Amino acid sequence: MQLLEYYQNQLPTSDLFIPRKCHLPPKGDINLYGVRGAGKTSLVLDYLSQTPREQLLYIDLEDPNLIFNTLDTLTLQHYIDKHNIQLLVLDHYAEGVLASFPNVTQLILVTRMPINNKHFLAIELFPLDYEEFLAFETSSAQNRGFNHFLRSGTLPLLARSQKNSQHTMKTFFQSAFDTQEQKLLLLLAQHHTKHLTTHQIYTFAKEKFKVSKDWLYKTMKHFTKEKLILFIDDRYQKSGKKMLLFDFAFAKYLTLGQPFILQFDTMIALALMKHNIGVQTLGIHGYITEKNELIIPAPFESEESLWVKSQNKFSLYKKYHIKKVSIITVANTYTYTIEKLHFEALPFDEWSVISEEEG
């Protein structure tokens, strides 16, 4: 009980919070979930600022004070009733920590993966999209914003880091993952954007570090459910799926070097997923949506070069019933048509806004 009083009196705050597109409703029990580093805690703490302090209780289940102190439903319920708590937040909650949930006006569970309970409204928080990232920017030109986005990635913690992004990335890597998970992430980063299976990943892993098959398969399942890694089906080739890490800058940090085109390719894929646009890859030819729009990453390629390639690949586009082709660039804009198939090139910053409106 003394520990609960401490939590109520020591409510953390979120400094310099930047509003997100994700909002929490004022009523009903909520399961806010998302990949580690997405900004869930900051979003919740901002939400709590709208509630009188004496009516809320925020508990971080990763607080070291809980290592030797168990938290149980009966004690929580007694404290809630005695102090008239209206809003209870259990941050870093993992399924099964409590046998049952206490009765309170509003309960918010903050988790990495959605819990299996239909009573809660499930709300997913993704890392930053490009528009949200720009809101974190304190300075001027959008061109600089894009360069900073490329360097820092989609994690709010990194977006705030103007100069020491490498140090911030290192801190996140060491604090958010245990040693074995770090080794697996390093391996995955080496195969970022490649087509592969979990069995292939296990084969690569056991050559690099001591690992059990059970642990790797279980961890890959958790990483996939949390969306730390994403597997994209390929409509063109059936062997394996394209594997992406959840953040292009993080993937680059974990490797000795990564070509710009791979970063740009991942930026596009992640933007599509954040805007709930279902995609498959079309081999090395781009991403294809459920509406048969083909999206081609081509950061610097000229209109003339793309037109020649489009002519050469036109039979492929017809075979897969492509209805529209969007060419995503860094700065180039152009359009052309081949046999009624419309091709449009747009800079990433313009396209990402359009894709959100269509998602």
DOLODO-115443 format. One line per field, with one value per residue (C-alpha): residue number from 1; chain; x, y, z. Coordinates in Angstrom, 2 decimals, padded with zeros to 5 digits, always signed. Example, Ala and Ser with C-alpha at 12.3 -4.5 7.8 and 13.67 -1.06 7.14 Angstrom:
i = [1 2]
ch = [A A]
X = [+012.30 +013.67]
Y = [-004.50 -001.06]
Z = [+007.80 +007.14]
***
This chain:
i = [1 2 3 4 5 6 7 8 9 10 11 12 13 14 15 16 17 18 19 20 21 22 23 24 25 26 27 28 29 30 31 32 33 34 35 36 37 38 39 40 41 42 43 44 45 46 47 48 49 50 51 52 53 54 55 56 57 58 59 60 61 62 63 64 65 66 67 68 69 70 71 72 73 74 75 76 77 78 79 80 81 82 83 84 85 86 87 88 89 90 91 92 93 94 95 96 97 98 99 100 101 102 103 104 105 106 107 108 109 110 111 112 113 114 115 116 117 118 119 120 121 122 123 124 125 126 127 128 129 130 131 132 133 134 135 136 137 138 139 140 141 142 143 144 145 146 147 148 149 150 151 152 153 154 155 156 157 158 159 160 161 162 163 164 165 166 167 168 169 170 171 172 173 174 175 176 177 178 179 180 181 182 183 184 185 186 187 188 189 190 191 192 193 194 195 196 197 198 199 200 201 202 203 204 205 206 207 208 209 210 211 212 213 214 215 216 217 218 219 220 221 222 223 224 225 226 227 228 229 230 231 232 233 234 235 236 237 238 239 240 241 242 243 244 245 246 247 248 249 250 251 252 253 254 255 256 257 258 259 260 261 262 263 264 265 266 267 268 269 270 271 272 273 274 275 276 277 278 279 280 281 282 283 284 285 286 287 288 289 290 291 292 293 294 295 296 297 298 299 300 301 302 303 304 305 306 307 308 309 310 311 312 313 314 315 316 317 318 319 320 321 322 323 324 325 326 327 328 329 330 331 332 333 334 335 336 337 338 339 340 341 342 343 344 345 346 347 348 349 350 351 352 353 354 355 356 357 358 359]
ch = [A A A A A A A A A A A A A A A A A A A A A A A A A A A A A A A A A A A A A A A A A A A A A A A A A A A A A A A A A A A A A A A A A A A A A A A A A A A A A A A A A A A A A A A A A A A A A A A A A A A A A A A A A A A A A A A A A A A A A A A A A A A A A A A A A A A A A A A A A A A A A A A A A A A A A A A A A A A A A A A A A A A A A A A A A A A A A A A A A A A A A A A A A A A A A A A A A A A A A A A A A A A A A A A A A A A A A A A A A A A A A A A A A A A A A A A A A A A A A A A A A A A A A A A A A A A A A A A A A A A A A A A A A A A A A A A A A A A A A A A A A A A A A A A A A A A A A A A A A A A A A A A A A A A A A A A A A A A A A A A A A A A A A A A A A A A A A A A A A A A A A A A A A A A A A A A A A A A A A A A]
X = [+000.00 +002.89 +004.30 +000.98 +000.93 +004.42 +003.30 +000.33 +002.52 +005.38 +003.56 +006.14 +005.60 +006.28 +008.47 +007.94 +005.27 +004.45 +000.84 +000.46 -002.18 -003.20 -005.69 -007.05 -010.81 -011.96 -014.09 -013.77 -010.92 -008.02 -005.16 -002.58 +000.01 +002.90 +006.54 +009.03 +010.20 +007.02 +006.14 +003.35 +004.37 +004.64 +001.19 -000.33 +001.37 +000.04 -003.42 -003.08 -002.37 -006.08 -007.13 -006.93 -003.87 -005.81 -008.06 -005.38 -002.79 +000.04 +002.16 +005.20 +005.54 +009.22 +009.92 +012.72 +010.74 +008.44 +011.24 +010.84 +007.24 +004.42 +001.41 -001.93 -005.51 -006.87 -004.37 -004.94 -008.73 -008.51 -006.35 -008.64 -011.72 -010.09 -008.67 -011.48 -009.16 -010.96 -008.17 -005.58 -002.68 -000.53 +002.46 +004.72 +002.01 +002.52 -000.34 -000.84 +000.84 -002.52 -004.93 -007.81 -008.19 -009.43 -012.73 -012.05 -013.80 -011.09 -008.22 -005.42 -002.98 +000.18 +001.73 +004.06 +001.58 -002.23 -003.68 -006.27 -009.23 -012.22 -013.24 -010.47 -010.47 -007.24 -005.33 -002.03 +000.62 +003.10 +006.45 +006.41 +005.31 +006.94 +004.34 +004.61 +008.39 +008.24 +006.16 +009.14 +011.42 +012.40 +014.01 +013.26 +013.49 +011.64 +014.68 +016.59 +013.60 +013.86 +017.62 +017.07 +014.29 +016.65 +019.35 +017.15 +014.34 +010.88 +011.44 +010.35 +013.41 +015.65 +013.57 +014.37 +018.08 +019.50 +023.22 +023.86 +021.68 +024.34 +024.54 +020.74 +020.45 +023.03 +021.15 +017.88 +019.51 +021.11 +018.12 +015.25 +016.72 +018.51 +021.89 +020.49 +017.89 +020.67 +022.59 +019.51 +018.77 +022.33 +021.89 +018.49 +019.93 +022.54 +019.68 +017.38 +015.19 +016.20 +013.78 +014.18 +012.46 +012.72 +014.56 +017.18 +017.51 +018.13 +020.78 +022.55 +022.20 +023.77 +026.87 +027.25 +026.26 +025.02 +021.26 +018.58 +016.06 +013.16 +014.35 +014.91 +011.53 +009.74 +011.59 +010.97 +007.28 +007.29 +009.31 +006.83 +003.78 +005.27 +006.16 +009.83 +010.25 +007.86 +007.51 +005.98 +004.59 +005.93 +003.49 +006.34 +008.47 +007.11 +010.28 +010.52 +009.16 +010.84 +011.99 +012.20 +013.19 +010.69 +012.92 +015.24 +017.70 +017.92 +018.67 +021.45 +022.88 +023.19 +025.18 +028.54 +026.87 +023.64 +023.02 +020.71 +018.34 +017.66 +016.85 +014.60 +012.89 +012.19 +010.90 +008.29 +007.27 +006.90 +004.89 +002.45 +002.06 +001.55 -001.24 -002.85 -002.30 -001.90 +001.03 +003.04 +006.38 +006.62 +010.06 +012.64 +010.17 +008.48 +005.44 +001.98 -001.17 -004.49 -005.80 -003.00 -001.08 +002.65 +004.91 +008.52 +011.27 +013.50 +015.06 +017.21 +016.35 +015.44 +012.23 +014.11 +015.72 +012.44 +010.59 +013.04 +012.77 +008.98 +008.92 +011.11 +008.93 +005.57 +004.67 +005.28 +002.95 +000.25 +000.68 +000.05 -002.81 -001.13 -003.61 -001.34 +002.37 +003.66 +007.38 +008.64 +011.62 +013.56 +012.79 +011.78 +008.25 +007.04 +004.29 +003.97 +001.60 +002.30 -000.70 -003.17 -001.11 -000.38 +003.03 +003.46 +006.65 +006.31 +008.78 +008.50 +007.27 +004.32 +003.52 +003.52 +000.73 -001.32 -000.87 -002.18 -005.31 -005.91 -005.13]
Y = [+000.00 +002.35 +001.67 +002.58 +005.86 +006.53 +005.91 +008.24 +011.01 +010.58 +010.79 +011.25 +013.92 +014.00 +016.98 +018.86 +016.44 +016.78 +015.81 +012.59 +011.54 +008.77 +009.88 +008.11 +008.32 +009.80 +006.79 +003.02 +000.64 +000.87 -001.35 +000.98 -001.17 -000.79 -001.54 -000.47 +003.11 +004.22 +006.80 +004.98 +006.20 +009.84 +009.64 +008.21 +010.74 +013.57 +012.03 +011.86 +015.60 +016.14 +014.24 +015.56 +014.05 +012.68 +010.62 +008.73 +006.06 +005.34 +002.23 +001.39 -002.38 -002.12 -000.01 -001.73 -001.20 -004.00 -006.57 -007.43 -006.26 -008.18 -006.41 -008.16 -007.32 -007.38 -004.80 -002.62 -002.77 -001.85 +001.19 +002.23 +002.08 +003.83 +006.74 +007.00 +006.35 +006.92 +006.18 +003.41 +003.01 -000.12 +000.68 -002.03 -004.58 -008.17 -010.62 -012.69 -010.29 -009.93 -012.85 -010.40 -006.64 -004.32 -002.50 +001.14 +003.79 +003.63 +001.19 +001.69 -001.13 -000.16 -003.16 -004.08 -006.52 -006.46 -008.42 -011.10 -009.41 -008.05 -005.86 -003.40 -001.02 -001.89 +001.16 +000.70 +003.41 +003.27 +005.06 +008.49 +008.96 +011.77 +014.41 +013.60 +013.71 +017.23 +018.32 +017.34 +019.54 +022.81 +024.24 +025.55 +023.97 +020.84 +019.64 +019.61 +017.85 +015.04 +014.71 +014.60 +012.01 +009.90 +010.12 +009.77 +007.47 +007.13 +006.77 +009.87 +009.65 +009.91 +012.66 +014.87 +014.11 +016.87 +016.08 +012.90 +010.49 +007.73 +007.94 +007.99 +004.98 +003.10 +003.88 +002.65 -000.53 -001.37 -000.48 -001.87 -005.30 -007.97 -009.34 -012.28 -010.08 -007.64 -010.42 -011.48 -007.87 -007.44 -010.55 -009.41 -006.01 -007.75 -009.37 -006.33 -006.17 -009.71 -012.56 -015.26 -017.67 -018.13 -021.40 -019.53 -016.96 -019.78 -021.27 -017.90 -017.27 -020.52 -019.70 -016.39 -017.07 -019.76 -020.00 -022.65 -023.29 -022.97 -019.56 -018.21 -019.35 -018.02 -014.68 -014.30 -014.89 -012.20 -009.77 -010.29 -009.83 -006.70 -005.54 -005.11 -007.05 -007.19 -009.90 -008.93 -011.54 -011.51 -011.81 -012.40 -015.04 -017.50 -018.47 -016.57 -013.16 -009.78 -009.01 -005.44 -004.03 -001.58 +001.47 +002.20 +004.33 +001.66 -000.97 +001.21 +001.79 -001.97 -002.53 -001.31 +000.43 +000.36 +001.76 +004.75 +002.91 +000.28 +002.99 +004.75 +001.47 +000.78 +004.32 +003.71 +000.26 +001.49 +004.52 +002.22 -000.01 +002.91 +004.15 +000.68 +000.14 -003.58 -004.38 -007.22 -006.97 -007.59 -009.14 -006.37 -004.25 -002.43 -002.74 -003.63 -002.61 -004.42 -002.00 -003.07 +000.16 -000.41 +001.76 +002.04 +003.53 +005.56 +008.35 +010.04 +008.39 +010.65 +010.58 +009.37 +006.45 +005.37 +005.62 +003.19 +000.76 +001.03 +000.08 -002.96 -004.09 -003.27 -006.91 -007.65 -004.80 -006.16 -009.69 -008.49 -006.17 -002.98 -000.10 +002.76 +003.27 +005.69 +006.46 +007.80 +010.14 +012.50 +015.63 +014.80 +015.24 +014.04 +012.04 +009.93 +007.34 +004.06 +002.38 +004.04 +003.07 +006.25 +006.75 +009.55 +010.51 +012.34 +013.38 +011.28 +014.18 +014.83 +011.16 +010.23 +012.75 +011.50 +007.87 +008.69 +010.28 +007.20 +004.70]
Z = [+000.00 +000.79 -002.67 -004.31 -002.38 -003.67 -007.27 -006.88 -005.46 -007.95 -011.27 -014.07 -016.72 -020.43 -021.22 -024.49 -025.68 -029.38 -030.25 -032.23 -034.74 -032.34 -029.67 -026.58 -025.98 -022.62 -021.71 -021.77 -021.03 -023.47 -024.56 -026.08 -027.82 -030.19 -030.83 -028.14 -028.67 -030.48 -027.79 -025.91 -022.45 -023.58 -025.16 -021.99 -019.70 -021.85 -021.60 -017.80 -017.62 -018.32 -015.16 -011.56 -009.89 -006.90 -009.20 -011.09 -010.43 -012.88 -012.32 -014.42 -014.14 -015.08 -011.99 -010.02 -006.78 -007.98 -008.17 -004.47 -004.14 -005.79 -007.24 -006.86 -007.82 -004.25 -002.97 -006.04 -005.63 -001.97 -002.79 -005.68 -003.47 -000.50 -002.55 -005.11 -008.06 -011.36 -013.84 -013.52 -015.96 -016.01 -018.21 -019.65 -018.87 -020.02 -020.34 -017.19 -014.71 -012.95 -012.57 -013.02 -013.45 -010.70 -011.06 -011.92 -014.05 -016.73 -017.06 -019.58 -020.31 -022.19 -023.93 -026.78 -028.31 -028.17 -025.29 -025.90 -024.22 -026.17 -023.24 -024.10 -027.02 -028.84 -030.13 -031.96 -031.84 -034.70 -034.66 -036.31 -039.88 -041.86 -040.96 -037.26 -037.52 -039.00 -036.01 -033.84 -035.91 -034.29 -037.40 -040.80 -044.17 -045.18 -047.11 -043.84 -042.29 -044.83 -044.25 -040.49 -040.98 -043.06 -040.37 -037.28 -038.40 -036.92 -033.17 -031.18 -028.94 -032.00 -033.59 -030.61 -030.86 -033.04 -032.65 -030.66 -032.64 -032.53 -028.74 -028.42 -030.75 -028.68 -025.46 -026.97 -028.29 -024.94 -022.76 -024.83 -025.66 -023.68 -024.82 -026.78 -028.49 -029.43 -031.17 -033.10 -034.14 -035.39 -037.52 -038.82 -039.73 -041.92 -043.87 -043.82 -047.01 -048.06 -048.82 -046.19 -043.80 -040.04 -040.67 -042.71 -039.94 -037.43 -039.74 -039.96 -036.22 -034.99 -037.06 -035.19 -031.57 -029.23 -029.65 -029.24 -031.99 -029.53 -028.31 -031.80 -033.16 -030.07 -030.23 -033.95 -033.28 -030.58 -032.73 -035.58 -033.36 -031.84 -035.40 -034.61 -037.82 -040.74 -043.36 -046.70 -049.10 -052.64 -055.55 -058.02 -056.27 -053.74 -051.86 -048.58 -047.66 -047.68 -044.13 -042.84 -039.46 -038.00 -038.47 -041.40 -039.37 -036.65 -039.31 -040.70 -037.20 -036.68 -039.89 -041.11 -044.00 -045.91 -049.39 -049.53 -051.88 -049.18 -046.64 -049.11 -050.04 -046.35 -045.76 -048.45 -047.19 -043.60 -044.72 -046.53 -043.48 -041.09 -043.32 -043.32 -047.04 -047.65 -049.95 -051.41 -053.13 -056.86 -056.76 -057.16 -059.12 -056.24 -053.98 -055.24 -053.35 -053.06 -055.72 -058.08 -057.83 -058.28 -056.12 -057.29 -055.09 -057.44 -055.38 -058.05 -061.35 -064.27 -066.28 -069.37 -067.51 -065.91 -069.22 -070.85 -067.92 -067.99 -071.67 -070.96 -068.05 -069.61 -070.32 -066.62 -065.61 -067.92 -066.57 -063.00 -064.04 -062.84 -062.94 -061.88 -061.26 -058.62 -058.73 -055.40 -055.61 -053.36 -055.37 -058.96 -060.33 -063.73 -065.46 -068.59 -070.04 -071.85 -073.50 -071.10 -068.03 -066.08 -064.45 -061.89 -060.04 -056.72 -054.01 -050.85 -048.70 -051.05 -051.68 -047.97 -047.30 -050.27 -049.23 -045.76 -047.19 -049.33 -046.56]
***
